[in-house]
Amino acid sequence: MKHIKLISANYIKDYKIEVTFNNGLKSVVDLENELWGEIFEPLKDRDKFKKFNLNPFTIEWENGADFSPEFLYELASKENSEIKIN
C-alpha cells in the first residue's frame, strides 16, 4: 500500500480543516481537542491555528507543530460518514 499523505488542506472555521489524502479520502477534521502539550498550546489562538502550511506529506505550523498524516487520516476516516462544517 502507498504511504498515506495529504495532498490538500483548507481552513474551514474554528479548528476545522478540510483535508484530502492521496487515496482520495476527503473529510473535515476538527482538531480542537487535539491541541494539547507544549508544541500545540500556541495553536489554541485561532489566528495562529489558521496559518498552517502543507508540506510534502502533512500540515505544519511555523512553530514546528504538525500532525502525522496517519493520525489525520484516522480522524478523517471517523468523521467521513458525514462532512460536518457547522
Secondary structure per residue as TSV (DSSP state, phi and psi in degrees):
chain	resnum	aa	ss	phi	psi
A	1	M	-	360.0	143.3
A	2	K	-	-65.2	147.6
A	3	H	-	-66.9	136.7
A	4	I	-	-78.2	137.5
A	5	K	-	-152.0	157.2
A	6	L	E	-80.1	139.2
A	7	I	E	-113.0	-14.8
A	8	S	E	-157.1	154.1
A	9	A	E	-152.2	127.7
A	10	N	E	-131.6	130.8
A	11	Y	E	-66.8	134.5
A	12	I	E	-103.6	-69.6
A	13	K	E	-171.7	165.9
A	14	D	T	50.0	-116.2
A	15	Y	T	-117.9	30.2
A	16	K	E	-104.0	133.8
A	17	I	E	-130.4	131.5
A	18	E	E	-83.3	124.4
A	19	V	E	-119.6	144.5
A	20	T	E	-128.3	132.1
A	21	F	E	-104.9	164.1
A	22	N	T	-69.1	-6.6
A	23	N	T	-100.4	4.4
A	24	G	S	100.5	-13.2
A	25	L	-	-64.8	130.3
A	26	K	E	-130.5	131.6
A	27	S	E	-159.3	171.8
A	28	V	E	-109.6	125.3
A	29	V	E	-106.4	139.6
A	30	D	E	-106.1	112.4
A	31	L	-	-98.2	8.1
A	32	E	G	-54.5	-43.9
A	33	N	G	-83.3	2.0
A	34	E	G	-103.8	-1.3
A	35	L	-	-93.0	67.8
A	36	W	-	-127.8	155.7
A	37	G	S	97.7	157.9
A	38	E	T	-54.1	-43.6
A	39	I	T	-69.9	-31.1
A	40	F	T	-93.6	-16.3
A	41	E	G	-51.7	-45.9
A	42	P	G	-61.4	-22.5
A	43	L	G	-78.5	-4.6
A	44	K	G	-68.8	-18.1
A	45	D	S	-77.4	111.1
A	46	R	H	-57.2	-33.8
A	47	D	H	-62.2	-36.9
A	48	K	H	-75.1	-38.6
A	49	F	H	-59.5	-40.6
A	50	K	T	-62.8	-23.3
A	51	K	-	-92.4	54.8
A	52	F	E	-94.4	161.9
A	53	N	E	-124.8	155.8
A	54	L	E	-97.0	118.2
A	55	N	-	-93.9	-170.4
A	56	P	S	-62.0	-12.7
A	57	F	S	-140.5	-15.3
A	58	T	S	-158.5	-173.2
A	59	I	E	-97.9	149.0
A	60	E	E	-146.9	158.7
A	61	W	E	-114.0	161.5
A	62	E	T	-65.5	-18.5
A	63	N	T	-82.7	1.0
A	64	G	S	98.7	-7.1
A	65	A	-	-68.9	142.7
A	66	D	B	-158.5	166.6
A	67	F	-	-120.1	140.2
A	68	S	-	-64.5	147.5
A	69	P	H	-61.7	-30.3
A	70	E	H	-66.1	-41.2
A	71	F	H	-64.1	-46.3
A	72	L	H	-63.0	-37.4
A	73	Y	H	-64.0	-41.7
A	74	E	H	-61.4	-45.9
A	75	L	H	-61.7	-45.3
A	76	A	H	-62.9	-38.6
A	77	S	H	-64.1	-39.9
A	78	K	H	-67.3	-36.8
A	79	E	H	-92.4	-1.8
A	80	N	T	-75.9	-12.2
A	81	S	T	-59.3	-26.8
A	82	E	S	-159.7	123.9
A	83	I	-	-74.3	119.4
A	84	K	-	-110.8	115.1
A	85	I	-	-102.4	-28.5
A	86	N	-	-87.7	360.0
